[in-house]
Amino acid sequence: MSFRTNSKIEEFFASGTLETSSTTRENPMVWARKMIAQRTNKYNVIPLFYRESLQYMISQLGSLSYINSDTKLVDVKCIHANPERAVAKMKQENNIILPIISINQNSSANADDRRRGAPQIVNDTFWSEEKKRAVRVISEAPRAVDIEYGINIWAKYNANLDQIVEQIRLLFNPHLVIKNSYTNLAQAYLDQETDKSTVETSDRQERILRRSFTVKLESYIPNPQFIITSTGEIEELKMDATIYQKK
């Protein structure tokens, strides 16, 4: 968990457990789930994890380049589009310069082999430099997900395509760590590589080389986090940066 003090992020970790009894004589896990349900609203249950993960992937792919026939280093543009949209855009806009990279999210599914029980409460104690004391933070168990992305490289020449393909293989060797405001430990793996080049074209069409990769991102999407106050209530945890550590 991160706390910002004078524009500096400071991280401290400690462990803690819910007390075995409460002032209401309820089971502490039952009390925690009830309080979380009361304070959860539409805003804090909509995670930006998917958008931020995609943006990070685009930023990494957009850092690739190739050496052209004039031995000049050229940056490769990365766009967010499904393959059909990317092809349509290339046909409509003659000013698109190949090679380019397109990425899209294919699917998202629960990772049953990594999931935690729904009733489980994640309970931690963190030291706040701002408040100069330890605070108790609780949340429902994070949801384990596998997100699948499709990456396509479009090029006119094999020499350019091969350079970009090799860089992508190195980028995911053995995996790419995805970093956003929710996690710095999510791992993306290359799952499949396919050659989808157009071998035969009509006289008026230019041949387009295409290499496709399937990427699987394994991560956890955290639920809203709440601080247990000294009065036995809970309040939503609001910070500039929250980093969920996978355990």
C-alpha positions in Angstrom: 0.0 0.0 0.0 1.3 3.4 -0.9 1.0 6.7 1.0 1.9 10.1 -0.5 3.8 12.5 1.7 5.0 15.7 0.2 4.7 14.3 -3.3 6.8 11.2 -2.3 5.4 7.7 -2.2 6.5 5.8 0.9 5.5 2.1 1.4 5.4 0.2 4.6 4.0 -3.2 5.3 2.8 -5.1 8.3 0.3 -7.9 9.0 -2.8 -7.9 11.1 -5.9 -9.9 11.8 -9.5 -9.1 12.6 -10.3 -9.3 16.3 -12.1 -12.4 17.4 -15.0 -10.4 18.9 -16.7 -7.1 18.2 -18.8 -4.6 20.0 -21.9 -5.9 18.2 -20.9 -9.5 19.2 -21.0 -10.4 15.5 -18.6 -12.7 13.8 -15.8 -10.3 12.6 -15.9 -11.7 9.1 -19.7 -11.3 8.9 -19.4 -7.7 10.3 -16.7 -6.8 7.8 -18.7 -8.1 4.8 -21.8 -6.3 6.0 -20.0 -3.0 6.5 -18.3 -3.3 3.1 -21.6 -3.9 1.4 -23.1 -0.8 2.9 -20.3 1.4 1.8 -19.8 0.0 -1.7 -21.3 2.2 -4.4 -21.4 2.2 -8.2 -18.3 4.3 -8.5 -15.9 2.3 -6.5 -16.9 -1.1 -8.0 -15.9 0.0 -11.5 -12.2 -0.8 -11.8 -10.1 1.0 -14.4 -7.8 -2.0 -14.4 -8.7 -3.1 -17.9 -8.2 0.4 -19.5 -4.9 1.0 -17.6 -3.5 -2.4 -18.5 -4.3 -1.9 -22.2 -2.8 1.6 -22.1 0.4 0.2 -20.6 0.6 -2.5 -23.2 0.2 0.1 -26.0 2.9 2.2 -24.4 5.3 -0.7 -24.4 4.5 -1.8 -28.0 4.8 1.8 -29.1 8.4 1.9 -28.0 9.5 -0.5 -30.6 11.3 0.5 -33.8 13.0 -0.9 -36.9 15.9 -0.1 -39.2 14.7 0.8 -42.7 16.5 0.3 -46.1 18.3 3.6 -45.5 19.7 2.3 -42.2 17.6 4.8 -40.3 15.9 3.9 -37.0 12.1 4.4 -37.4 9.5 4.2 -34.6 6.6 1.9 -35.0 3.1 3.3 -34.2 0.8 1.2 -32.1 -3.0 1.6 -32.3 -5.9 0.2 -30.4 -8.1 -1.6 -33.0 -9.4 -5.1 -33.8 -7.9 -6.6 -37.0 -11.0 -5.8 -39.2 -11.0 -2.2 -38.1 -7.2 -1.9 -38.7 -7.6 -3.2 -42.2 -10.5 -0.9 -43.0 -8.5 2.1 -41.7 -5.5 1.3 -43.9 -7.8 1.1 -46.9 -9.6 4.3 -46.2 -6.5 6.3 -45.2 -3.7 6.2 -47.8 -1.4 8.2 -45.5 -1.0 5.2 -43.0 2.7 4.2 -43.2 3.5 0.5 -42.6 4.6 -1.2 -40.5 2.2 -0.6 -37.7 1.0 -2.6 -34.7 -2.6 -3.0 -33.6 -3.8 -4.4 -30.3 -7.2 -5.4 -29.0 -8.7 -7.2 -26.1 -10.2 -10.5 -27.2 -11.7 -11.8 -23.9 -11.7 -11.8 -20.2 -12.5 -14.8 -17.9 -12.3 -15.7 -14.3 -9.2 -17.8 -13.4 -10.8 -20.5 -11.4 -7.5 -22.2 -10.5 -6.3 -19.0 -8.9 -9.5 -17.6 -7.4 -10.1 -17.1 -3.7 -13.3 -17.9 -1.8 -15.9 -15.2 -2.1 -16.5 -14.8 1.7 -12.8 -14.2 2.3 -11.8 -10.8 3.6 -8.3 -9.5 2.9 -7.1 -7.8 6.1 -3.9 -5.9 6.4 -2.2 -3.3 8.6 -0.2 -0.4 7.0 1.8 2.4 8.4 0.8 5.8 7.2 3.5 8.5 7.3 0.8 11.1 6.9 -1.2 10.0 10.0 1.9 8.7 11.9 0.1 5.6 12.9 -0.8 2.2 11.6 -4.2 1.8 9.9 -6.3 -1.3 9.4 -7.4 -1.9 5.8 -10.0 -4.5 4.8 -11.5 -5.5 1.4 -13.2 -8.5 -0.2 -10.9 -11.0 -1.9 -9.6 -9.9 -5.3 -10.9 -11.5 -8.4 -8.5 -13.6 -10.3 -8.8 -13.0 -14.1 -7.1 -14.1 -17.3 -7.3 -11.4 -20.0 -6.5 -12.3 -23.6 -5.1 -9.7 -26.1 -4.5 -9.9 -29.8 -1.4 -8.2 -31.2 -1.0 -7.8 -35.0 2.0 -6.5 -36.8 1.2 -5.2 -40.3 4.1 -4.6 -42.8 5.0 -4.5 -46.5 8.4 -6.1 -46.2 9.6 -9.2 -44.5 12.8 -7.4 -43.3 10.8 -4.9 -41.3 8.3 -7.5 -40.0 11.0 -9.8 -38.8 12.7 -7.0 -36.8 9.4 -6.1 -35.0 8.5 -9.8 -34.3 11.8 -10.4 -32.7 11.5 -7.4 -30.5 8.0 -8.5 -29.3 9.4 -12.0 -28.5 12.1 -10.3 -26.4 9.6 -8.0 -24.7 7.7 -11.0 -23.4 10.7 -13.0 -22.5 9.8 -14.8 -20.3 6.9 -12.4 -19.6 5.9 -8.7 -19.6 5.2 -7.2 -16.1 2.1 -4.9 -16.4 2.2 -1.9 -14.1 -0.7 0.4 -13.3 -2.3 2.0 -10.3 -3.7 -1.3 -9.2 -0.7 -3.6 -9.6 2.9 -3.9 -10.4 3.1 -7.7 -10.4 0.6 -8.8 -13.2 2.3 -10.9 -15.8 1.5 -11.2 -19.5 2.7 -14.2 -21.6 2.9 -14.9 -25.3 0.5 -17.7 -25.8 0.4 -18.2 -29.6 2.1 -16.8 -32.7 0.5 -17.1 -36.2 1.4 -16.0 -39.7 -1.6 -14.4 -41.3 0.0 -12.7 -44.3 -2.0 -12.2 -47.5 0.0 -14.3 -50.0 -2.2 -13.7 -53.1 -3.8 -10.4 -54.0 -5.4 -8.8 -57.0 -3.5 -6.5 -59.4 -4.8 -3.4 -57.6 -4.0 -4.5 -54.1 -0.7 -4.4 -52.3 0.4 -7.4 -50.4 0.2 -6.9 -46.7 2.3 -9.1 -44.4 0.7 -9.8 -41.0 2.0 -11.6 -37.9 -0.4 -12.2 -35.0 0.3 -12.9 -31.4 -2.1 -14.0 -28.6 -1.1 -12.7 -25.2 -2.6 -13.8 -21.9 -2.5 -11.5 -18.9 -2.7 -13.2 -15.5 -3.7 -10.9 -12.7 -6.0 -10.0 -9.8 -8.6 -7.2 -9.9 -8.9 -5.8 -6.3 -12.1 -4.8 -4.7 -12.6 -1.4 -3.0 -10.5 -1.0 0.2 -11.8 0.5 3.4 -10.1 1.7 6.6 -11.4 0.6 10.0 -11.7 3.7 12.1 -11.2 4.0 15.9 -15.0 4.2 16.3 -15.6 0.8 14.7 -16.8 2.2 11.4 -15.2 2.0 8.0 -14.4 4.6 5.5 -13.3 4.3 1.9 -9.5 4.3 1.4 -8.7 7.2 -1.0 -5.1 7.7 -2.1 -3.2 8.9 -5.1 -1.7 5.5 -5.7 -2.8 2.1 -4.5 -0.7 -0.9 -5.4 -2.2 -4.3 -4.8 0.4 -6.9 -4.0 -0.4 -10.4 -5.2 0.1 -13.0 -2.5 
